[in-house]
Amino acid sequence: MKKKLLTRRKLWYELEKCLLIPQRQAVSIVNLIFTTIEDGLARGLECQFNGFGTFTVTHWKARSRPPQMLNGRKVTGELRESVRIRFSASELLKSRVKGAFRAGEFTPIHVQPKQMDKIAKLDAERREKRGLPISPGGS
């Protein structure tokens, strides 16, 4: 079974659909968010989003490792400098994800079912006017 992914393109589409804004604006907003997170991590900042989680960066300096046996051979050498980026989900995010899986509902948490119907109808009308497919990306 193929995993379903939330890609940037799908995120753009969801933002465009929920806020009823042009695609170009949605793309700019999503790119701005990711660029801001990337820049913060590059500067060594911890990026924390209340109710979502925290991105952290750990820098490992180059170092020598002690000799050890690996597959019957003695291995020595240098370990290169490396960077590890880690995401730690908040308890709120964990509970929401667990709750959505248990209930079998996968609609956005901030949008009520009645609003989803209205948004879908407006979205279909707008896409029809533009000559775009109703469901981009085939999903």
C-alpha angles and dihedrals in degrees: 000000000000117000117240113231133203102223130183088257092056090046090052090050094049092049091047091048098045097044096034092228130142117276092243090059092047091051091050093050095049092045091049091053094049093043091051091051092047092049092048092051091046089055090051097254123146108235110214124181114188111235092012113057149261133279115207135179124216119194119206116200120222110267144166119253123215117253113272139172117254120176091342093308129106110242125195134157150102127307112219125233110270143180126219122197114199134187121204115192118223121242090247092056091046092051093047092051092047091047093050091051093048093048093043092231120132102173119124109277094228095054122074119219093251090054091049091059092048092046092048091051093048090045093051091049092049093047091047090053090051093045092242126142113267094235113033118211093022093272 
